[in-house]
């Protein structure tokens, strides 16, 4: 179970192999991700149910990882895979969601504590009603809050990235899975950096292609992420197999 260190170029290879896994069942992947996005959007729009989404999202991810495993083993990818882990010991995956929810709440509290008043002052001020010195002070304070929030979020994301796969496929204890995921990401910062940069570039390109739509850039980036999701999910499984296995899976897909 000890994660191994892989070459930086594997970040690119994860995307190539993940796309190969996607191509085996492209329509089913698109439908699965569309259902997941629809469920997520519906929960976010209902007051307080957005918190529930944080709890159950790892359960959905675990089911999709079972789907990836089925495809790699020569089986079929089914819509039922999305809900499979709700029937298969969901407590460990829900525990991961709880860690994510508590972590996000604590990070939001810290960001609010550091830059909340500055942000409120800027928003409350009408245009031209804020002098340059105050604007600079508030801007620096808000920037500091966001940087600290990002610094706190990165280790949380590292701990959560591979933990749902470990719980779903290896039946790992939730706390152990968080530790192993963090160690795996820490040992493989370079390949994950390559992986993240390529994904970001692709997301920006898709967002620019969506420029004909009369919507904000942030909305276009979100749509671009949703478009890439059917490929991103298989890459999560591929990176897990690469880091937690001594055997390359490239020849199997």
N, C-alpha and C positions, 0 to 999 in steps of 0.2 A: 504493500500500500504506500510505500515511500515514493513521493513524486520524483521524477528524474528531470534533469535539465536537458533541454533540447536546443538545437541551433536556432539562431535568430530567423533564418530563412523559413523555418517551419511555420511561422505566422502566416506567410503567404501560402504555404502548402496546405494549411488547415482550410483556407478559403477554397482552394482548388478541389481538395477532396470533399469538402462539404458540398460544393456545387455538384460534384459527381453523385453524391448521395441524394441530393435534391432531384437530379435529373431522372432517377429511377421511378419516382412517383410525383412529378411536378404538380399535377392537378390536385392530388390529395393534400400535398403540402400547402398549397395556396388556400384550399378550403379550410384546413385545420387552423392556419394562422388567421384567416378571416374570422373564424368563429371566436378565436382567442381575443382578437382585437375588439370584436363586437361586444363580448362579455366584459372586457376591461373598460370599454367606453361607457357601457350601460351602468356599471358599478360606480365609476367615477362621477357620473352625472347625478347619482342619488346620494343625498347627504349621509355621511358617516359610512356608507358602504364602500367608499374608496379605501377605508382602513381594512375592510375585509379582503379587498383585492390583494393588499400587501401580504396578508396571511396565506391566501390560497394560491397565489401565483407560482410558488415553487412546486405545488402539487401538479399544476398543469405542465410545468417544465419537466418534472419527473416522468409524467406520462409520455411526453414527446420524446424523451430519451429512450424509453422502452420501445417506442416506435422506430427510432433510429437503429436500435439494437436488432429489432426484428428484420428490418430491411437488410442490414449487414449480414445477418445469418441466413438470408435467402427467403425470408418470410414476407408478409404483406404489411403495408402501412394502412391503418384503418382510422376512421374518425373516432372510434372508441378509445384509441390510444390516448387522446387528449384527456380523457376522464379516468384512465386506468388506475392511476395512483390514489384516487379517491376511494377505491375498493381495496387497495393493497397498502395497509399500514400507513395512512396519511399523516399520522401524528408527528413523525420525524420531519417531514417536509413542512408541515404547518409550524413546527418549532422554528425552522429556518425563517419562515415568513414573520414569525414573532420577533426574532432577532433583527430582521430588516426593519420592521415597523418601529421598534423601540429605538434602534439606531438612528433612523430618519427623524424621529421626534426629538431626540437629544441633539442632533446636529442642527435642526431647525431652531431649537431653543437657544443654542450657542450663537447662531447667526443673528437671531433676533436680539439677543442680549448685547451683542457687539455693535450691530449696525441698524437695528430696528428703528431707533429714534431718528437717526440720520435719514433713513429712507422715508419715514413718515413726514419729516420736515420738508424734504425735497418734493414729495408728492403734494403736500399741502400748500406749497408756495406757488403762487401764480407766476406766469412767465414774466421775467424781469423784476420780480420781487425778492430775488435772492442775490445778494452781492457776491462778487467773485471770490472773496476770501471764505465766506461761508460755504459757497458751492464747492470750493476746493477741499475744505475740511470735511464736509459731508461726503464728497466723492471718495476721498481717501479712506474714510471710515467704512463706507459701504464696500469698497474694494477689499479692504482688510477682512471684513466679515465674510465676504464671498470666498476669499482665498483660504481662510481658516476652515470654512465649511467644506471646501473642496478637499483640503488636506485631511479632514476627518472622514470624508466620504470614501476616499480611495481605499483605505484599508478595509472598510466595511464591504465595498464592492469586491475586493480581492477575496475576502472570506466567503462571500456568497456566490461567486462566479461558478465554481465547480462543485460546490457542496450539494446542490440538488441532484446532480448526476451520481455522486458518491452514495447518497442516501437511497436513490431509486434503483441503481444497478448493483451496488455492492452491499446494500443494507447496513451502511455505516451509521453509527450513532451521530446525531445531529451536531453535537459539540465537537466531536472528533472530525467530522466532515468539514466544519468551518475552519478548524486548525489546518487540516491537510490542504484545503483549497487556498488558504492564505500562503502557506509555504510553497505550494505549487506555483502560484502567481509570482511570488517573490523570487523564486529560483529561475523563473522564465520571463523576467521583465522585458527583455529584448524581443523575443518572439511575439509577446502580447502587444508590445509597442508597434511592431511592424503590422500585426493583425489589425490593431485599432486605427492606425494611420490609413491603411488601405480602405478599411470600411468607411472612415470619415470622408475620404476623397470620393468614394463611390456615392456616398450619401449626398455630398455637395453637388456632384455632377447630375444626379437624378433631380435634386431640388432645382437646379438651374434649368433643366429640361422642362420642369413644371412651371417655368416662369410665365407661360402663357395664361396660367390660371390667376385670376384676380384675388389672390390670397397673400397673406404675409409670408416672409421668408421662414419664420419659425414654423408656421403651418406646413409649408412645403417640405421642410426638413423632417417633420414628424411623418408626413405622408411617405417621404423617401425611405425612412426607417421601416415603416410598415410594409413597403414594397420589398425591401431586402430581407425582412424577417423570415420568409420561408427558406432562405439560404443560410441566414445567421444561425438558426437553431441547429441544423446539422453540423455546422462548424464547431459548435459547443461540444457536441458528442465527439467529433474528430479530435479536438484538442485534448479532451479528457483521455481518450484512448491512447494518444501519443505520449502524454505525460505520465500516465499511470500504467503503461504497459511497456515491456521490453521489445515487443514485436511491432513492426510497422503494419498498419492496416491498409496501406495504399493499394496493395495488390488485391485486396478483398472487395473493393468497391468499384 
